[in-house]
Amino acid sequence: MAFFKEFKQFALKGNVMDMAVGVIIGGAFGKIVSSFVNDILMPPIGALIGNTDFSQLRLDISKLRDATSHAVQAVGDVVAAGDAVIAPPAVEPIYWNYGAFIQQCVDFTILAFCVFLMVKLMNRLARKKEAAPAPAPAPVPTKEELLLTEIRDLLKEQQKR
């Protein structure tokens, strides 16, 4: 039972709840950054390099697979020395999607820059709070106030009796 009590205290601590809110807000913020990159930033860059969709940049590397499969088949034919030639099965092309990787790197850079700016702002606000002048100390009571305080305390003491 103590385990569950300890877990409840941990789960309901302010830091855990703040972290949960941060994760949720971070997810939404990530979608905003992705939209900014995909819909605002990348189209002009794509236009400059001649592509309309930057994420579609890719290389067809199927020729590597085809070359190795032909070599393996040729070796197999020599070893088997058979008359029947087996046609290779129809296969999907293989693409190296370097454009999608570059786009994810741009997403990360923008997201990291935005987080850096937020942390910098929070640090600046924390420094201003620390640098703010301390509140003035309470004024020293006058002799009259001290005398009245003593009279009040004496009257309270007499009423208790």
Residue frames relative to the residue before (quaternion, step in Angstrom):
aa qw qx qy qz dx dy dz
M 1.0000 0.0000 0.0000 0.0000 0.00 0.00 0.00
A 0.6218 0.5477 -0.3408 0.4441 3.60 1.07 -0.71
F 0.5870 0.5805 -0.3630 0.4320 3.58 1.12 -0.66
F 0.6899 0.4733 -0.2828 0.4691 3.60 0.86 -0.95
K 0.6204 0.5312 -0.3405 0.4658 3.58 1.07 -0.72
E 0.6597 0.5004 -0.3012 0.4729 3.56 0.97 -0.87
F 0.6394 0.5160 -0.3232 0.4696 3.58 1.01 -0.81
K 0.6396 0.5255 -0.3252 0.4571 3.60 0.95 -0.84
Q 0.6489 0.5033 -0.3216 0.4714 3.59 0.96 -0.83
F 0.6488 0.5131 -0.3157 0.4650 3.57 0.99 -0.82
A 0.7085 0.4868 -0.2715 0.4328 3.57 0.79 -1.05
L 0.7474 0.3963 -0.2239 0.4839 3.58 1.03 -0.66
K 0.3791 0.7027 -0.5082 0.3229 3.59 1.21 0.27
G 0.6251 -0.5687 0.3910 0.3647 3.54 -1.16 0.58
N 0.6428 0.5420 -0.3376 0.4231 3.60 0.95 -0.80
V 0.6580 0.5003 -0.3188 0.4638 3.59 0.93 -0.82
M 0.6644 0.4883 -0.3112 0.4725 3.58 0.92 -0.84
D 0.6324 0.5205 -0.3316 0.4682 3.59 1.01 -0.76
M 0.6436 0.5168 -0.3201 0.4650 3.56 1.02 -0.81
A 0.6394 0.5217 -0.3319 0.4569 3.61 0.97 -0.81
V 0.6443 0.4983 -0.3183 0.4850 3.57 0.95 -0.84
G 0.6463 0.5316 -0.3179 0.4458 3.58 0.98 -0.82
V 0.6457 0.5112 -0.3235 0.4659 3.58 0.99 -0.80
I 0.6610 0.4999 -0.3106 0.4655 3.59 0.93 -0.86
I 0.6707 0.4739 -0.2967 0.4875 3.58 0.89 -0.90
G 0.6315 0.5433 -0.3293 0.4445 3.59 1.03 -0.77
G 0.6329 0.5279 -0.3291 0.4608 3.57 1.03 -0.76
A 0.6682 0.4794 -0.2951 0.4864 3.55 0.96 -0.89
F 0.6433 0.5190 -0.3214 0.4620 3.57 1.00 -0.81
G 0.6199 0.5470 -0.3342 0.4525 3.58 1.06 -0.73
K 0.6390 0.5114 -0.3250 0.4739 3.58 1.04 -0.75
I 0.6300 0.5218 -0.3364 0.4665 3.59 1.02 -0.77
V 0.6650 0.4920 -0.3075 0.4703 3.59 0.90 -0.89
S 0.6390 0.5185 -0.3345 0.4593 3.61 0.96 -0.79
S 0.6489 0.5007 -0.3159 0.4779 3.56 0.98 -0.80
F 0.6265 0.5327 -0.3360 0.4592 3.58 1.00 -0.81
V 0.6845 0.4776 -0.2886 0.4691 3.56 0.88 -0.94
N 0.7316 0.4536 -0.2494 0.4437 3.59 0.75 -1.07
D 0.7968 0.3545 -0.1602 0.4623 3.58 0.88 -0.94
I 0.7650 0.3465 -0.1866 0.5098 3.60 1.09 -0.58
L 0.7807 0.3876 -0.1950 0.4497 3.57 0.69 -1.08
M 0.7384 0.4654 -0.2574 0.4146 3.59 0.76 -0.99
P 0.5978 0.5699 -0.4042 0.3929 3.70 0.90 -0.55
P 0.6761 0.4540 -0.3371 0.4723 3.66 0.83 -0.72
I 0.6277 0.5138 -0.3475 0.4704 3.59 1.03 -0.71
G 0.6374 0.5226 -0.3188 0.4680 3.58 1.01 -0.81
A 0.6427 0.5157 -0.3248 0.4642 3.58 1.02 -0.77
L 0.6471 0.5248 -0.3228 0.4491 3.58 1.03 -0.75
I 0.7461 0.3675 -0.2309 0.5050 3.61 0.99 -0.71
G 0.6091 -0.6195 0.3302 0.3691 3.58 1.26 0.17
N 0.6458 0.4722 -0.3414 0.4934 3.61 1.20 0.17
T 0.4172 -0.7014 0.5121 0.2680 3.54 -1.05 0.65
D 0.7829 0.1898 -0.1080 0.5826 3.59 1.09 -0.62
F 0.3543 -0.7833 0.4779 0.1805 3.54 -0.29 1.32
S 0.6630 0.5310 -0.3176 0.4213 3.59 1.00 -0.78
Q 0.6376 0.5414 -0.3323 0.4358 3.60 1.21 -0.23
L 0.4219 0.6776 -0.4928 0.3464 3.61 1.23 0.19
R 0.2206 0.7734 -0.5600 0.1987 3.56 -0.70 1.08
L 0.3008 -0.7155 0.6007 0.1919 3.49 -1.34 0.41
D 0.3654 -0.7040 0.5643 0.2287 3.54 -1.05 0.81
I 0.0552 -0.8202 0.5694 -0.0022 3.58 -0.45 1.20
S 0.2844 0.7776 -0.5074 0.2387 3.58 1.18 0.50
K 0.5803 0.6083 -0.3754 0.3902 3.59 1.12 -0.62
L 0.5985 0.5529 -0.3636 0.4516 3.60 1.11 -0.61
R 0.6638 0.4916 -0.2963 0.4794 3.55 0.93 -0.93
D 0.6663 0.5116 -0.3072 0.4472 3.56 0.91 -0.93
A 0.6479 0.5169 -0.3238 0.4563 3.59 0.97 -0.82
T 0.6858 0.4649 -0.2998 0.4728 3.59 0.89 -0.84
S 0.6499 0.5057 -0.3374 0.4561 3.61 0.98 -0.71
H 0.6286 0.5146 -0.3390 0.4744 3.62 1.06 -0.67
A 0.6402 0.5151 -0.3269 0.4669 3.58 1.01 -0.78
V 0.6554 0.4962 -0.3124 0.4760 3.59 0.93 -0.87
Q 0.6567 0.5064 -0.3135 0.4626 3.59 0.98 -0.83
A 0.6418 0.5188 -0.3306 0.4579 3.60 0.99 -0.77
V 0.6447 0.4982 -0.3196 0.4837 3.58 0.99 -0.82
G 0.6466 0.5202 -0.3178 0.4586 3.56 0.98 -0.82
D 0.6423 0.5207 -0.3229 0.4605 3.59 1.02 -0.77
V 0.6534 0.5052 -0.3174 0.4658 3.57 0.99 -0.82
V 0.6744 0.4890 -0.2987 0.4656 3.57 0.92 -0.88
A 0.7253 0.4316 -0.2516 0.4736 3.58 0.85 -0.95
A 0.1139 -0.8289 0.5309 0.1346 3.57 1.14 -0.72
G 0.3513 0.7451 -0.4882 0.2883 3.52 1.01 0.83
D 0.5324 -0.6360 0.4618 0.3143 3.51 -1.27 0.41
A 0.6536 0.5231 -0.3228 0.4416 3.59 1.09 -0.64
V 0.1823 -0.7605 0.6164 0.0918 3.55 -0.90 0.97
I 0.2319 -0.7781 0.5721 0.1158 3.54 -0.72 1.10
A 0.3697 -0.7290 0.5338 0.2166 3.55 -0.74 1.04
P 0.4885 -0.6594 0.4737 0.3196 3.60 -0.96 0.80
P 0.5232 -0.6451 0.4447 0.3351 3.60 -0.97 0.72
A 0.5454 -0.5970 0.4720 0.3512 3.53 -1.18 0.59
V 0.0434 -0.8174 0.5738 -0.0274 3.56 -0.76 1.05
E 0.5738 -0.5880 0.4545 0.3440 3.51 -1.28 0.47
P 0.5097 -0.6257 0.4771 0.3480 3.59 -1.09 0.57
I 0.3174 -0.7229 0.5841 0.1886 3.55 -1.21 0.59
Y 0.1016 -0.8072 0.5809 0.0247 3.56 -0.80 1.05
W 0.2805 -0.7008 0.6315 0.1772 3.51 -1.19 0.71
N 0.1762 -0.8400 0.5110 0.0463 3.59 -0.14 1.37
Y 0.0159 -0.8408 0.5408 -0.0190 3.55 0.38 1.19
G 0.5884 0.5845 -0.3731 0.4158 3.62 1.12 -0.51
A 0.6423 0.5098 -0.3201 0.4744 3.59 1.00 -0.81
F 0.6361 0.5200 -0.3305 0.4645 3.60 1.03 -0.76
I 0.6514 0.5038 -0.3196 0.4687 3.59 0.90 -0.86
Q 0.6475 0.5165 -0.3229 0.4579 3.58 0.97 -0.82
Q 0.6452 0.5030 -0.3248 0.4746 3.62 0.99 -0.75
C 0.6232 0.5263 -0.3398 0.4682 3.60 1.06 -0.67
V 0.6393 0.5001 -0.3230 0.4867 3.58 1.02 -0.76
D 0.6096 0.5442 -0.3426 0.4636 3.62 1.00 -0.80
F 0.6790 0.4960 -0.2918 0.4559 3.57 0.83 -1.02
T 0.6589 0.5194 -0.3179 0.4417 3.59 0.89 -0.91
I 0.6725 0.4800 -0.3028 0.4750 3.58 0.90 -0.85
L 0.6505 0.5069 -0.3175 0.4682 3.59 0.93 -0.84
A 0.6579 0.4967 -0.3128 0.4717 3.61 0.91 -0.85
F 0.6410 0.5166 -0.3272 0.4638 3.60 1.00 -0.76
C 0.6537 0.5039 -0.3159 0.4680 3.61 0.96 -0.83
V 0.6467 0.4958 -0.3223 0.4818 3.60 0.96 -0.81
F 0.6179 0.5408 -0.3394 0.4589 3.60 1.01 -0.77
L 0.6664 0.4968 -0.3065 0.4638 3.59 0.91 -0.88
M 0.6504 0.5072 -0.3251 0.4627 3.60 0.98 -0.78
V 0.6583 0.4940 -0.3151 0.4725 3.60 0.93 -0.85
K 0.6339 0.5290 -0.3290 0.4584 3.57 1.00 -0.80
L 0.6454 0.5117 -0.3125 0.4732 3.59 1.00 -0.82
M 0.6599 0.4998 -0.3115 0.4666 3.58 0.94 -0.87
N 0.6433 0.5113 -0.3242 0.4687 3.60 0.99 -0.76
R 0.6364 0.5197 -0.3272 0.4667 3.57 1.00 -0.77
L 0.6617 0.4929 -0.3114 0.4713 3.58 0.94 -0.83
A 0.6380 0.5180 -0.3265 0.4670 3.59 1.03 -0.76
R 0.6488 0.5048 -0.3241 0.4682 3.62 0.99 -0.77
K 0.6353 0.5168 -0.3354 0.4657 3.59 1.00 -0.76
K 0.6439 0.5172 -0.3228 0.4623 3.55 1.01 -0.80
E 0.6653 0.4875 -0.2981 0.4805 3.59 1.00 -0.82
A 0.7047 0.4712 -0.2668 0.4585 3.58 0.98 -0.82
A 0.4818 0.6620 -0.4490 0.3578 3.58 1.20 -0.28
P 0.5337 -0.6370 0.4368 0.3444 3.58 -0.96 0.80
A 0.5192 -0.6301 0.4810 0.3195 3.51 -1.08 0.80
P 0.5610 -0.5961 0.4274 0.3837 3.57 -1.02 0.64
A 0.5780 -0.6004 0.4309 0.3459 3.50 -1.10 0.75
P 0.5068 -0.6468 0.4598 0.3367 3.58 -0.97 0.77
A 0.6140 -0.5439 0.4102 0.3987 3.54 -1.18 0.54
P 0.5161 -0.6528 0.4448 0.3312 3.58 -0.92 0.82
V 0.5295 -0.6196 0.4808 0.3235 3.53 -1.16 0.73
P 0.4631 -0.6930 0.4648 0.2986 3.61 -0.77 0.97
T 0.4896 -0.6516 0.4958 0.2997 3.54 -1.10 0.71
K 0.6890 -0.4639 0.3510 0.4322 3.56 -1.32 0.22
E 0.6369 0.5328 -0.3321 0.4475 3.59 1.01 -0.77
E 0.6573 0.5071 -0.3113 0.4625 3.57 0.98 -0.87
L 0.6348 0.5242 -0.3269 0.4641 3.58 1.01 -0.77
L 0.6518 0.5096 -0.3066 0.4707 3.57 0.98 -0.88
L 0.6658 0.4926 -0.3078 0.4684 3.60 0.91 -0.87
T 0.6187 0.5358 -0.3415 0.4621 3.61 1.05 -0.71
E 0.6526 0.5046 -0.3154 0.4690 3.60 0.94 -0.84
I 0.6413 0.5158 -0.3247 0.4660 3.60 0.96 -0.84
R 0.6419 0.5245 -0.3219 0.4574 3.59 0.95 -0.87
D 0.6710 0.4999 -0.3004 0.4579 3.58 0.88 -0.93
L 0.6437 0.5171 -0.3200 0.4647 3.60 1.00 -0.79
L 0.6490 0.5101 -0.3166 0.4674 3.59 0.98 -0.84
K 0.6368 0.5145 -0.3312 0.4691 3.63 0.96 -0.77
E 0.6572 0.5140 -0.3081 0.4570 3.56 0.98 -0.84
Q 0.6582 0.4970 -0.3154 0.4694 3.60 0.99 -0.76
Q 0.6471 0.5174 -0.3322 0.4508 3.60 1.00 -0.69
K 0.6086 0.5608 -0.3580 0.4323 3.61 1.08 -0.56
R 0.6671 0.5218 -0.3075 0.4338 3.60 1.06 -0.67
